[in-house]
Amino acid sequence: MPEIRRKTPDELLRQVQAEEAAAKKEHLKIFLGYASGVGKSFRMLDEARRRRERGQDVVVGAIQPKLPPEVEALLPKLEVIPLKTIGDGTAIDMEALIQRHPAVCFIDGLAYDNPPGARNPTRWQDVQDLLRTGMKVIGSINIQYVDELREQVEAITGKRVTQTVPVSFIKSADEIEIVDAPPHEPLVRSLEEESGAAKRQQQLSKLRELALVLAADVVDHQLSEYLERYGISQHFGTQERILVCITPRANVREMIETARVIADRFHGELIAAYVQQPEISPEDRVALDEKLAIAWAAGARIEILEGEDAVGAILDFAKSRGITQLFIGHSQRAGLWSRLFGNPVDRLIRRSHGMDVRVFPH
Amino acid sequence: MAERRRGRLKIFMGYAAGVGKTYQMLEEARQLKSQGLDVVIGYFEPHGRKDTIAKTEGMEVIPRKTLDYRGGMFAEMDTAAILARMPQVCLVDEYPHTNVPGSERAKRWEDVELLLDAGIDVLTTMNIQHLESLNDEVWHITGIRVRETIPDWVVHQADEVVMVDLTPRALLHRLQRGVVYTPEKAERALKNFFRESTLVALRELALRETAHEVEHRSFSAVTTVGGDEPGPGLADKNHKILILVTADPATAMLIRRGKRVSDFLNADCFAVTVQRTGRAARQQTKDKLAGLWRAARVRCARFTGKPLGDLAGLPDADREAIEQHLNFARNLHIETRILEGDDVVTALVDFARRNQITQLFLARPAARSWTRLFGRDVVERIVGVATDMQIVIVSGREPELP
């Protein structure tokens, strides 16, 4: 059940921004696939057909050059504005589309560079223009054409693609739907076919994994926007978020190594935080910089926190970011002091409701 | 003669009723049938959905078995009839379903095991909220404690897990148009389970879980096809996880969480409870009674005259809770042990050191017990003593009570 607590000014500001963004929002929906042949075009254009049958004003602004028969069969039921030839290439017929101005426009294949002389260098930029005119756009793309994933995809498939779409465009979508159907392959295979198909199967699995994680990230982004819009200060813990607390004496190498492995296996997020201390010795300063460098090299996002009470600063930050796992080093302060005032590790554990705390040896 | 191979299992994973799991399963069944395979429907839940029912046309359906339970009639899958029919492929809707009492097996997934053992390929459906290890997260998201759960290893052994996706908005439209439920039921559903934020959160869980299942399989494929690339498919000997089982109700959550982490790390996982024996137990019980409980309760305990010794002086309720938790752990394929010792902390940490445990999982005591009884001491003392391993203090996800 939603936890209602008073919002900080920062949260209020973000809520207002989220509300404003929602109000002026254009509407983009993306069908994400992980390989050709998974039926992305069919799923998308079948939605076009259903919308049209329900009486919506639907136009198809782009179709792929080669179409499987089941997609071919859908086309007579749809209004298609063909691509325009410009020089040697083709591009969406922007003038015709803007003039026709349908309620919903379908673009099959978002990752195309436009030929010179077109309105925009790329098709996804055309789509942004269409969205600005107030029409809803529904498009499709395969994971290998996401710019930021290009290297990972190349490592998997050995092929390099040249025409891509930035991940920020994908993340700006209001809705994303993953087409996770397997490429048309039989469930039952002979043993020889089995081993022959294994390599390709493995490539496809890795692409699937990439696509699923990207879709999850987009959904996670939508979830936080949604919760902000409704002013709910709460996190659902749908994604593992690990916060490693860095101190000059902590065994940061082991902490970061473990955090990296867990973050990778859970497809989670890794953050390292340090609470600024008013007085710090030069040796500690050097040690701290070294430790922050280790975290940085492992791909952790670094946050410098402020606050007289380090435990409080860490917990406030962790709660506002929806941290699910907090990593801390063993307290070195033993003896009378901690017996009288409680040691920071115990205090942190006691106040860390809602997240797991992992205490590391020295 | 070649040994009969085990059937292949494919799971269509969704995040709510109405996303189209059954529809997609039937779609694939039709394709398999058109390729000449012998496909039957073993169990199918029509929910009165027209599109879905239309997909079953021309498919052979094995009649369900009707069972009488407390005056009501319940229809269950007729596993014996399917085995007698021996198709190549069988469709079984709602994998996590619990059979009506009096059925031969408690769970539908156990029926499916029989079909797979007989060499039948099975297509099945499930929603993410039924996965055991996500039970606490799902409770936190939906406010509903799902009782019908399926152990993760059962899902993990599937040959393929496919995500059936639909955007929550499209799902809500379907619901409003009455495609998923009847109008009265739809209205209730819209108010509760089908709130948009809930759906978005469940969908994210399902996407991440499917990604994990895909990753797991792509690495096991490497190891079986003869590659030498090490990866998550291989057991990770760097990590060994130990879970402390107590009577605390939070132990169920602790077990789920510990097992989930060990699954993701491919680490070995053990669960132990410590029975305090003999004089030490008596002494500790006495200390506890004398120090913390009121005189009346002491008198009461003396009056009931419970034997100490083996049972470590535990009240019946505690002993039962611990037995339940150990059972639960075993059902999730966790190896369990009962340790004996004078002191929980010493016995636990000794065992951990002897067995090269690298990660110790403990439940975070409920807020009110921090200042009471021995909850506080155990966690803080372990943290103080076991300074040579990682200690994970697991917390509930629900909002803290004020």
Interface residues (C-beta under 8 A of the other chain):
Chain A: M1 P2 E3 K29 E175 I176 E177 I178 V179 D180 A181 P182 H184 P186 L187 V188 S195 A198 K199 Q201 Q202 S205 K206 R208 E209 L212 V213 A215 A216 V219 D220 Q222 L223 Y226 L227 Y230 I232 Q234 F236 G237 T238 Q239 T258 V261 I262 R265 F266 H267 H330 V345 D346 I349 R350 S352 H353 G354 M355 D356 V357 R358 V359 F360 P361 H362
Chain B: R8 K10 Q24 E28 Q31 L32 Q35 L37 Q88 V89 D121 L123 E137 H140 I141 G143 E160 V162 M163 V164 D165 L166 T167 R169 A170 E196 S197 V200 A201 R203 E204 L205 L207 R208 T210 A211 H212 V214 E215 R217 S218 A221 V222 V225 P232 R257 V261 F264 L265 Q359 R364 A367 W370 V379 E380 V383 T387 D388 M389 Q390 I391 V392 I393 V394 S395 G396 R397 E398 P399 E400
